[in-house]
Amino acid sequence: LVLELNQVIIPTYGTVPDQQNLHTPEWVDFDDKTDSLFFKDGQRRIDFVLVYEDEIKKMTHKRSDRKKQKRKRQVYESNLINNGLHLEATRSVLDEKLIFVKVHAPWEVLCTYAEVMHIKMPLQHNDLKTRDSAFNWFSSLFKVDENIIKPEQEFFTAPFQKEHLSNFYIQDKDTFFNPATRSRIVHFILSRVEYATKNNVKKFGINKLLDTGIYKAAFPLHDSSFRHPSADPNCPSERYLLYREWAHPKNIFKLQPLDFIRKYYGEKIGIYFAWLGFYTNMLTVAAVVGVGCFLYGCLTKDNCTWSQEVCDPNIGGNIIMCPQCDKVCTYWNLNITCESSKKLCIFDSYGTLVFAVFMGIWVTFFLEFWKRRQAELEYEWDTVEFLEQEEQVRPEYEARCTHVVINEITQQEEHVPYTACGKCVRMTFCTSAIFFWILLIIASVVGIIVYRLSVFLVFSAKLSQHISGAEAIRKYLTPQTATSVTASLISFVVIMILNIIYEKVAILITDFELPRTQTDYENSLTTKMFLFQFVNYYSSCFYIAFFKGKFVGHPGNPVYWLGKYRNEECDPGGCLLELTTQLAIIVGGKAIWNNIQEVLLPLVKNLIGRYSAAAKSEKVVARWEHDYHLQPIGKLGLFYEYLEMVIQFGFVTLFVASFPLAPLLALLNNMLEIRLDAWKLTTQFRRMVPQKAQDIGAWQPILQGIAILAVVTNAMIIAFTSDMIPRLVYYWSFSVPPYGSHSSHTMKGYINSTLSVFNISDFKNASKPLSPWFGNQMTCRQVYRDLRYPPGHQHQYEHNIYYWHVIAAKLAFIIVMEHVIYFVKFIISYAIPDVSQKTKSKVKREKYLTQKLLHENDLKGVKKNMGKIADKIIKGADSTFRPKDE
């Protein structure tokens, strides 16, 4: 459908019709009804509010600029009235410079634009019988009381058509279009009404007027205060109910009233909270299994044979370890790492392997069941056949449309901001800038690595001297532990600082790209921000998991960073414990920081605004003025909430093999996150313009990509970061003949057989320790399991057969684990349909009813008017008309 709008179009900025040719809003005084949502007549509902500063009282602009702004605003408001909207202006009670223009859409306008926007409206009640689930009695314990928030009635719907008005379920014209739909229709009009033309380029839309400062704000109204219900009996006080039954902390264990949220805020907000709630519920299963694996590790750590050998004074106490740095480091006994080896037994157990496989399958169940849930919401919220309207061009794009090109399809001239060559230059520059900033992130990671290497020298030389008299502290505060913890804290601080920087960088690069529409802008920014955040958050974890301690040489021939710093080594138990520490600090610290930031920033801003307003006057303030002093939601809406949760999803899945408690931390954070986000929306922010959304958008493929990558990373963590594979190879092959001396498979002797021997006489002068050798032994052991032949062997210090067995086992494990999990994922994806049979039946039933009620009624009308001819056309497709001579 194409609607021709009768609008007033101004030829240039310099020529404006006489004042008497412009329609102006009706001016009224505030009637002291603070909860009123209607015009002063009490009949017409306020669907939108525009706020501007009186140009006469502005002192910040030149007089000519103020005059131009006033003309544009007056023309815009006149065009709104020409399009059928009703406007009523009221001066602010607290600030006489502010003017509030209230907008009302009458019935005729709502019907016209509902048809243009293909808005689905109810035809009749849903008559399909639904079977109650066996778990309904359990879920009802966590649902909101239906006496407080009544369940929404289910209707079969169809795109609205004025000519079929009688077929739609209309009980009351005033309530047929709910407030959210009314606001969406009005915003659609506000975004498309023109106010001027310049050089044959039309200027239109409220967004451009907001960007240029002609209007200070534009928003739909909240229906009441969140603290108490409205005094107006015609107001349902849905905001108050949402705060009390959804956003309040007391509801942290309750299910969300999603239909009510969608009704008040629209589908885009509803789908976010539906996804977040579904993700949180699925995390419950992962958290229970993760805690079970953690408890299994705690219960079995005392039976960990290799840890017992490390702690045994007769075994670990007699094993002399080689220095971990050049010259300043000294020799040390293996049993110093007793406590860290006990902790490692908790995380590096067979439960970790089970949990990693479980999480690979859990991710698939989560994504597949979310698709089903999303399909149900698409039907229930009328977005199954949602047609996106052609988006309005962004004002920034429009302002740069100076080049004229020929459209290949229409063969007509159109204005674009740059030529094909200019577009290529922009894309090249933006791509280069992205890679440059990613390299800077990697450089910061290298800086943390250099810090680790340099500070480890200090801790190794000084730490043991300061705590030599406190053996109890020395067991816990080893140089490795001190380096790991301080580096993780510094890494967290650097990550949070870089987040602030790269957020601005990503926006600047995207602005320079100049995307045409808001959707293009959000998709481009989403890709950049996630790429930056991915490298920023995960690079240090990838380094610890897959690079630290892997390329270090051996004591007589170490590998150096930058020709100066000796490469880092892992503890005798591996780097898994350090990866766990890193994850715990980043995941926990990020959750605490984000929640504090999300609560404090809008709260402090609003408190300052309320204090300033209260200092000016104690007068009664209208609902529209209350809402004006709340925080705007921002152009990107829920972008940062999605980004925060997707980054968390990456931590929960990519590195979960090293930290089984990550799902539990995520679960606790998300339970709080849901209520904090709800609290912000209902108490601290203006009401968002309701928007349609079918799904979570560009985040869906990002989640699927993380799920695929998670299988690889967890398999590699178990293979290369964990010590599980070397232990299994020793248990099944090298503890018994021909390689071992034990009569049966056992873990005894594992530590002694896996720590390679080095002759201290083979130290080079550059790396020879300054501290004197103690005891009669002439050898020391390598800290890491490099598995080399001992001194005196014909292939001394070369990799032995145990090493090659371990490498083969690791590669085989990765291949088997990946293929098994991917195969199970494929079976699960195939077995679980994206749309349930119940939803398919509802969709078919709705299409049938639409055809029956709308199209058959047309045929009945044709039949009534055309008589027997129409009857023959409908009944007898195979009948023929008799010849004329008969």
N, C-alpha and C positions, 0 to 999 in steps of 0.2 A: 504494500500500500504506500502510495506517495501522497503526502499532505502538503498542499500549497498554503504557506502561512502568509497572512496579510501583515507584513511588517513595514515599519517606517525605516527606510534606509537613507542615511545621510551621505551625500555625494563626496564631500571632503571634510576634513576636520575644521576647515575654515568657514564653511557655510552651514548654518544651522537654521531651521525654520523658526518663524516667530514663536514667541512663547505661547500665544493663544492656540497654536496648532499642536502643542504637546499636551498629552494627558498627564495629569499629576496625581499622586496618591492623596487619599482623603486624610486630612490632619485631625487628630483627636488627642485629648488629654488622657493620661493614665487614670483609671477609675478606682485605683487602690485594691483591685482584686488580684492578689499576688499569685494565686493558683490558676487563674483563668488561662485557657488555651484558645480563646475565641476573640474575634474582633469585639469592639465595644458594644455592638448590637447583641452579643451573646448567641448569635446564630451561625456565623461563618467561622469555621475552624482555621486556626493558624497552621499552615502547612510548611512554611519556611520563614526565616527571618534574615533580612539584610541589614547590615550595620555600616554606617558611614559617619564621617566627621563633617560637621557643617563647614562648607568651604568659606563662608563669610568669617568664621572665627578661627580659621587656620592661619598660623603665623609662620609656618615653616617653608612655605613655597612662595614664589613670585605671584603677583596678582594675576598675570596673564595665564600662568599655569593653573591656578585655582579656578579661573573662569573656564578653561578648557575641560578640566575635570568635572566641573558642575554640568557643563553642556552634555558631555558623554553620559553622565549618570541620568540626567533628565531624559535624554533620548532613549536610553536603555529602559527606564521605568515606563516611559510612554509606550514603547514597543511591547513590554510585558502586558500592559493593560489592553493593547490592541490584540494581543493573543488570547484575551479572555480572562486573564488573572485579575484578581481584586487586590489592591494595595491599600494599606492603612499605615500612616506614619505617626510615630509618637516620640517625643523628646525624652531623653534619659532623665531619670530622677536624680542620679548621683553626679552626672557630668553633663552639663548643658550643651557641650559641643557635640555629643553623640546623638545620632538620630537612628531609631529602629524602624525599619520598614517591614511590616508584617504582610505575608503573601498568602492568599487563599485561592484555591482552584475550585471553581464551581463544578457542578455535576456534568455539564456539557463538555467542559474542557477535560475532565478526568476520563470520560467515555472516549473522546476523540483520541487522546494520546495513549490510552490503554490499548486501543486498537493498533495504533502506529507502533507501539513498543512490544506488541505481541504478548501482553501480560495475560497469564492464565488466570481465569476466574472460575468459581465453583458452578458446576452444572446441577449435580444432585448428590445426595449422601452416598458414601461408599457402601455398597450392599454386599461386598464380598465378606464371607465369614472368616474370621481369623481364629486359628487354633491357639489356645493358651499354651505357653511353654511350661515344661515341668519345673523350670527354675523360677517361674514368675513369683512364687511365694517367697523365694529368697531375695530376688531383686527388689520386691516391693518394700522390703525392710529399709532400703537405701533410697527409695524414690521420695520426691517431694510430695507432701500431703495433697491429694487431689481436691480436697475441700478448700485449699488455699489457692493453688494454681490449677485450675480445671484443665483437663486434657483437651487439646484442640480437636474439633470435629473433623473427620476425614471426608473429603469431597472428591468426586471425579471432576476434573477441570478441563477447560479448553481455552485456546486463545480468544480473548474478548472480541466480539463483533457487535457493533451497535445495531445492525439490522436484525440480529438474532437476540435482542435484549430480553425478550420474553422467555427464552429458553434457559437463562441463567438464574441461579438461585438467589433472588433478591428479596430479602425480608424488609430491609430498610435502606433507602438510598444513602443515608448519612453514614452507615456502617458497612456498606457493601465494599468500598475501598478502605482498607484499614490505614491507620496513620503512616505506617512504613511505606505502603504502596503510594499513598498520596505524596509523601515527601520525595519519593523516587521520581514520580511523574513531574513534579514541580522542578526538581533539579535538572531533569532532562530538558525542560523548556528553558530554564535559566542558562543552561550551557549552550543553547543554540540561537538565542535571540541576539540580533545584531544591534550595534550602537553607532557604527560609522563605517565608512569605506575610505581607503587611501590608496591612490594609484590603482584603482580597480580591484584592490584586495579587500575583502570584507573583514571587518573586525567584529567579533562576536564572542559571547560567552562570559559567564561570571568569573571563570578562572583568570582570564586576562585582566578583568577589572580588579580582582583581588591582588594580582601580582603588581599592578601599577599603582595600588594604594587608593583607588577611587572608592572601593569598599574595604572596610577593615575586617569584616567577617561575614560569613554566610553559613547558616546551619539550621537544621530542624530542631524543634524544641523537645526537651525531656518533658514527660507528661506530669511529673510531680517532683517533690523533694525526695531524696533517698532516705531521709530521716523519719518522715511521717507521711501518711497518705494524704492525697489532695482533699481540700475542703470542698471542692466542686463535685457534686454528686454525679455529674456526667463524665467524670474522669476515672478511668479504671485503675490509676496509680500503679502501672506496670513497673515503673522504675523502682518504686518502693518495694514491691514484691520481689523483684530481681535481686535487690540488695539484701533483703531479709532472708530469702530462701536459696540464694545462689552465691552471692559475693561475700556474705558474712563468714568469718572464720569458723563459726560453729557448724557449718555445713561441709566441712572438709572431707567427711566420709560419705556424703550424700551424692547421688547421681545428679547430673546437670539437667535442668528442664530445657532441653535443646529446642523443642518446638516453640517454647515461650521466648527463648533467646532469639531464634530466627524471626519470630513475629515482631519483636521489638527492634532488633538491630539489622535484620536482613540476612540473606543466605551467606554472604561472604564472611561475616562474623560468625554465624552459626556453624559453618563448615570447619572453621579453625578450631572452635571449642569442641566440636564433635571429634575431629582428628586428635586433638590433644587429650581428650578424655579417653578415647579408644586406645591411644598409645600408652597412656598411664595404666589403664586396666590390663593391657597385655604385659606391661612391665611387672605387674604383680607376680605373674607366673615365673618370669625370668629371675626376679628378685628372690623368690622362694627357693628355686633351684640353685641360684648363686650362693645364698646363705647356707644351703645344705652342703654344697661343695666346700665352702669355707669351714663349716663345722667339722666336716670329714677331715680336712687338713689339720685342724686343731686337735682332733682326737687321735690322729695317727702320727703326729709329729714326734711323740716320744718313742715310737717304734721305727723311726727313720734311721736305718743302719748307718748310712754314710754320714749323717749328722752326728750320730753317737761316736763314730770314729774321729770326726773333727774335734769333738769336745773331750775325748778320752785323753788324759795326760800322757798315757803310755803310747798313744798313736799320734794324735794331732799335736800333743805337747812335744814329741820328739822329732817332728817334721819341721825342718828349717826351710823357710821360704825365701826366695831371692828378693832383693829390693825391687820396689815398684817404680823407682825413678833413678836417675843417674846421680851418683856421688853422695848427695845429702841423705838419701834414704838408706835405711839400715836393714839388716836381716831380721826376721821375725818368726815367731812360732805360729803354726797353723791354728792352734786352739784359741787364738785371739778372736777369730771369726766365729766362735761357737754360737753366740746369740743370734747373729745374722743367719747362720745355717739353720737354726731352729725355726726362725721366722720363714725362711725360704721353704722349709718343709710344708708349711701351711699352704702356700700358693703353688708350689711346684710338686703337685701330687697327681695321682691318677684321676682324682676328681676334676682337676683342671682340664684334662683331656676330654672327659665326659661333658663338661660344661661348654667347652669350645664347640664340640659337635652339636650339642643341644642348641646353642645360640645361632649356629648356622641354619638350623632347621626352624628355630623360633622366628628368625627374621622373615623367612618365607611365609610362615603362617600369618605373621603380622601384616605383611603387605597384601597377601591374598584375601584375608578376611576383611581388611580395610577396603579393598575394592568392592566386596559384597556390601559392606555397610554403606559405602559411598553411593553405590547403585540404589540402595533403598532410600537414602536421603535425597538423591536426585529425583526419584519418583515422588516421595512424600512432599518435597519442597518445590515441585513443578519446574525442575530444570533439566528433565530428560531430553527435551527437544528445545532447549534454551538457545535462542538465536541472538548472538551478539550484534548489537546495532553498530553501524559504521562509526568508529570512534572519532571524536573531535580532534583536530590537529592541535598539538601542544602550542601554546602561545610563543614559546621560545623558537619553535620550528617556523611558525608562521611569520614571525618578525624578520627572519633572515631569507624569506622567499624573494630573492632579487633576480634569479636567473630564470629565463624562459626556455622551456623545452617542449617538444611535441610528444604527446602521449601516444604510444604505439597502438593502444586499443581504440581510443576515441578519436585519434588524429586531430586533437585540439590542443591549443597552447595551454600550458599550465606552469605555475611558478614553483620553483624548487630552490632550496637554500644553497646548493652547490652543484657543479657539473660532475660528470662521471669521473673526470681526472681528480677533481677536488675531493670527491667521496673516497677515492682510492688513497689519496694522501692522508685523509683523516683516519681511515681504518688502519693504515700502516703506522701512523703515529700512535694511535691508541693501543694497538697490539704491542708496539715496542715499549710503550710506557708501562703496560701491564707486566711484561717480562722483566723490565727494569726494577719495578717495585717488588716483584717476587724474588728477584736476586738479592734485593736489600734484606728481605725477610731471611733468606738463607744465610746472608752475611751475618745477621744478628745471631743465628744459630751457631755459626762458626765462632762468633765472639764468645758465646756461652761455653763452647767446647774449649777454647783457649783459656777461658777462666778456669774450667775444670782442671786442665793440665797444669796451669801455673799455681793454682791454690792448693792442689794436691801436694806439690813440692813443699809448700809452707806447712801444711798440716802434718805431713810425714816427718818433717824435720823438727817441728816445734810441739806438736800435740802430745807425743809420748813423753816429752820432757816435763811438760806442765802437769800431767796427771799420773806421773809414775808412782806416786804414793797412794793413788786411789784406784785400786784394781777393779772395784765394782763399777766405777764410771768407765774405766778403760774398756770393759767388755762391750759397752754400748757405743761409746764415742770413738770409733775407729776413724782413721783418715778417710777411708772410703765412704763411711756414713756421713761424716761432716761435709765432705765434698758434695755428695749426692743431695743432701737436704738443702744446703745453701744454694747450690746450682739450680735446684728445682724452684726454690722461692724466687730467685732472681729471674729465672725463665718465666715464671708466672707474672711478675711485675712487668717484664719486657713485653709479654704477650698483650697485657691489658693496655699498655701505652701504645703499642703498634696498632691495636684495634681502633683506637681513637683516630690515629693518623690515617690509616688505610681506609677508614670509612669516608673521610673527607676526600681522599685521593680517588676512590672509586666513583664518588659522585661527580668530581671534577672531570674525570675521563669520560664518564657517561654523558655529562652535559656537553662536552666538546664533540662527542659523536653526533649529538643532535638527533635523537630518535624522533620519529614522526608522531607517534601516539603514546599515550601513557602506558599502555600494555607493553609496547616495544621498549619503553624506558625501564619499566620494572623488570622485564625479562633480562635486559642487558645488565642492569645493576645487580640482579640476583646472581648472574653468572660470575661477575667480577668479585662481588663480595664473598661469595662462597669459595671461590678460588683463593682469594687472599686469606680468608679465615682458615681454610683447609691447611694451607702451607704454614700459617702462623701458629695454629694450635697443635698440629700433628707432627711438624718437622722434628721437634726435639724428641718426641716419642719414637718416631721412625729411626732417629739416630741411635737412641739407646737400644732399641729392639734389634736393629739389623746391622749396625756399623760399629758400635763401641765394642772393643775387645776382639774384633774379628780380624784385624790386620795389624798385628803388633810385633811380628817377628818372634825372636826368642831372646833371653837375657844377654847372650853374647853378640847378638845382631838385631837390636831393636829398630822399629820403624819410627821416624820422626815426622812431626807436623811442622811445616814451614821451615824445615831444616834445624829447628831449635827445640821444639817441645816433643817429648817422647809420647807416643800414642797411648791412649788410655787402656787400661786393663780392667777386666771384670773381677769381681770377687771369686774365690774358689768355687762358689756355687753358681756363678754366672751373673748376668745383668738383669735377671728377671725381677729381683727384689727392688733394684733401682728403678725399673720401669713401673713397678707397682707404686713406689713412692711418688714418682713424677705424676702418675695418673691421679692418685689420691689428692695431691696438692692442687693440681689444675682443675679437676672436676669439682672438688669441694670448694676451692677458692672462687672459682668462676660462678658457681651457684650462689654463694653468699654475696659476692660483689654485685651481681646482676639484680638480685632481689632487693638489696638495699638501695641500689641506684633507681630501680623502677618505682620503689615506694617513695623515696625521699624527694626526688626531683619534682614530680608534679605536685606533691603535697606542699613542699616549701613554696613553690611558685604560687599556688592557690592561696596559701596562708598569707603571703605578702599582698596579693591582690585584694583579699577580703579585709585585711588590716587597713590598707590604704582607703578602700571604699568606706569602711566603718568610721574612719577618722574624718571623712567628709560629711557624712550625714547619717542620721538614725532613722530615715524615712523608710516606709514600706516600699519594697522593690519588686518589680514584676518578674514573672518567670523568665521572660526573654533576657532581662538584664542579669539575672542570676546565672543563666547559662552562658552569657557572653564572657563573664569573668572566669569561666572554666578554661582548661587548656585545650587548644585545637589538637585533633588526632594526628595531623601531619599528612603530607601528600602520599607517603608510602604505606600508610595504614598499619597493617599487621606484619609488614616485611621483617622487622627486627625480631618480633616474637617467633616467627617461623625460623629465622636464621639461628636464633639461640637454641631452639629445640632440635634442629637438624644437626648442629655441631655437637650437641649432647648425644644425639643418636649415633653419631660417628664414634664418640668415646665408648659408648655402651657396646658397640658391635665390633669395631676395628681391633681393639686391644683387650677385649674382655678375657682372653685366655690368661692374662697376667694379673687381672684384678676382678675376681668374681663378685666383689661387692659393688661394682659399678652400677648394675641395674637397681640395687637397693637405694644407693644415693640418688640415682635419677628418679626413682619412684617417689622418694620423700620430697625431692625438689619439685617434681611436677604436681604433686598434691597441693603444695603451697603455691606453685606457679598459676594453677587454674584459678584459685581464689584471688590471688594478687591481680591477675589480668582482669578478672571480673570486677574486682574492687575499683581498679583504675577506670574502667569503662563506665561504671555506674556512678561513681562519686567525683572523679577528678577531671574527666574529659567531657567535652560537648558531645551531643549525640551525633553519631556518624550518619552520613547519608546512606540509607540501605542500598546494597548492591547485590546483584545476582552473581552466583558462582556455582559452577558445576562440580568442581573438585578443588584440590589444593594447588593446582596449577603447575608451575615449573618445578616445584619441590618434589613432585612424585617421581620423575626420572632421576633426580638427585638421590633420593632415598634408595631407589633400585640399584643405582650405581654403587652406593656405599655398601649395600647388602652383598653384592657380588664381590667387591673388594675385600669385605670382612672375612670371607672364607679363606682367601689367600693369606691375609695378614695373620690370622689366628693359626693357620697351619704352619706358617713360617716362624711364628713366635714359639710354638711348641717344638719345632724342629731345631731352630738355630739359637733362640734365646734361652729356652728352658734347657735343663740338663736331663730331661726325661729319656731322650733317645740314647745318649751314651750309657745311661744306667741300664736301660733294657738290653742294649747290645752286650754290656758286661755280664748281666744276669744270665742271658741265654747262651752266650758264646764264649766269653773270655773268663768266666769264673770256674769253668770246668775244662778238663783236658780236651784238645791238645794245647790250648793257650793258657789255661789256668791250672791250679794245683788242688782245687776243692773237689771233693767226691760228688757233690750235688750242686744244683744251681743255688747261688747265694749272692748277697750283696756284700758280704764280708771281704775286706781287702780292696774295695772299690777305690777308696781315696788313694791308697798307696800305689795302686797300679795305673792311675790316670794322671797323676801329677808328674810330669816329665822331670828328669834329673839333669842338672847342669853343674859342670865343674867350675869352681870359682876361679881357677887359674886361667880360664878362657875368657875372663872379662877383659874388654878393651880399656885402655887408659881413660877414654872419654866417659865411660859409663861405670868404671870400677868404684864401688862405694868407699867413702872415706873412713867409715866406722870400721874398727878392727873386727876380724872374724873371731867368734867364740866357739870353744869346743874343739874336738879332734877331727870332726867331719870336714871333708874337703869338697862337699857338694851341697847344693841347695835345690829346691824344687820350684818349678814355674807356677805362678799363681793360676794361670788359665790352663784349660785342658787342650793343649796343642798336640799332645800325644806324639812325642818324638822319641827316637832311639837314644839311649843313654850315652854318655862319653865312653870312649873305648870301643864302641861298636864300629864296624867298617862303614856304616852309614850314619854316624853320629849326628845328632840334631836334625836329621831328616825325619819326615813323617813315617810312622810305623804302620803296620798292617791294621792295628786297631783303629787308627785314624780313618783309613779308607773304608773299613767296615762301617764306621759311624757315618761318614759322608754318604755312603750308599743307602744306609738305613734312613737317613734324614730325607734324601731325595725321594726314596720309595714311599715314605710316610706322607710327604706333601702331595705326591701324585695320587695315592690311594685316598687320603682324606678329602682332597678336593673333588675327585671324581665321585666318591660315595655321596658327599653332601650335595653336589650339583645334581646328581641323579635323583636323590630324594627330593630336592627342590623342584625338579622338573615334574616328578610324579605328583607332588602336592599341588603345583600350579595347574596341572592338567585335571586333577581330581576335583579341585574346588572351582566351580564356575564363578565368573565375575559377577553374574547376576543370578540371584536365587529364583527358583521356580515360582515362588509366591509373588515376587516383584514382577516377573514376566507376565503372570496372570493379571495382575492389576493394570499393567500397561496395556495389554490387549483389551481388557474390559473397558478401559477408559477410551481407547480408540474406537471401539465398537459403539459406545454411547455417544461419542462426539459425532460419529457418522449418522447415527440414528436420530439424535435430537436436532442436529443442525442441518444436515443435508437432506434427510427424508422429509423434514418439514418444508424445505424449499420445493421438493417435488410435489408435496401435497398442495402447496399454493399454486404451482403450475397446473396441476390436474384440475383444481377447482376453477381456474380461469379459462382453461382451454377445453374443458369438457371431454367429449369422447375421443378426440385426437390424442390428448395426453394419456387417457386411459389405455388406448391401443399401444402407445409408445412404451408405457411402463409394463403392461401385462404381457404383451406378445411380441417379443423380439423376433420370433420366427414367422409372424403373420405378415401378410402382404395386403396392400390396398387393391381393391377391385379396379379393373380398367374403367375409364370414363364412360365408354359406351354402354357399360352394363348398368 
